[in-house]
Amino acid sequence: MAIASRLKDERYLLVALVVGVIAFTTEHAVLEMGQGVVLGAAAALVGTIVLASMRVAHHAEILAVKVGDPYGTMILTLSAVAVEVIILAIMMSGEGSPTLVRDTIYSALMLDINGILGLAALLGGLKHGEQPYNDNSGKTYGVMILTAMGISMIVPEFVPDDKWHYYSAFTIVAMIALYALFLRMQVGQHSYFFSYSYPRAERKKDATDDHHEEESATASIVTILVGVVIIGALAEFMSTFMTSGLRGTGAPIALTAIVVAAISAAPEILTALRAALRNRMQATVNIAMGASLSTVILTVPVMEGIALYTGQPFVMAMTPVQTVMVAITLIAAAINLNDGETNAIEGMTHFILFATFLMLSALGL
């Protein structure tokens, strides 16, 4: 019965495994069936990867509850970014665009801050009015994101081509230093920056807490590792199908980057929206802003390390349009997250910025 219950809980991973086997055995046949079928297969793989990544995120959350901080924070951030890094690394090993890493990080920032935070603040504000949170968290996240983005995706525009490897090495060290300090702040003497004392009535034990307590830490670790391996295999097939299916269609170059960013953010979206609708905006801010920071500060050093190892640099400098959108987003976030309360108007400003990002991407900008 225990095994049957475990298999039922992990049915999404089992489905992902079956889909992976089918993709492996039918890859060449699917590629010969035309672009429509190939794109359909790519879409099916994207959906399967999202389901698998949600199970990985679930078990990462279980481990975070069990071990507590600082290890819990590291598990949550690393598991979320691991999915994105694995997909990027696999796609870049093939015929991936040299701008894929840059475009994915940019898309993730737009999705997390303008999409997730914007929609959550909009819906939460319409339901509850002004929603309180600790304004220190928004300020800290904002300045860290600005610094990390500036160092890794704006300054490279001015680095000579023949000296890229020196700056890549510096970027790796800078990102690691920033992340180490951030972790120390988040779990050490400044941990109160990222929490908010809600009324006791709103801090009821969640229905899933008992389930979390029953879960084995070893089982969760094994499931995470298995899930990451499955996601990596599925990502390789998805990359092949997507590259083949989009070839010659005139689809925006950024479409693949948006898909990768959406896959890694999928588990976070529902969690952030549920928190906002329960009037717990602090959790939403931590998820949206924390995910943005983790994407930049953890993805960049890994991908720069791969570039140094292979000797092939990625294009990391943002385009003028991307730079302007990031600047507007971070300025809006600095203003909106400055007073310790969000409302529907503030949420709407970010959501309109997200719509603008989608429009610009559709136009190929």
Summary of the structure (lengths in Angstrom):
residues: 365
radius of gyration: 20.4
end to end distance: 54.3
largest distance: 62.7
contacts: 1233
relative contact order: 0.20
helix: 81%
strand: 1%
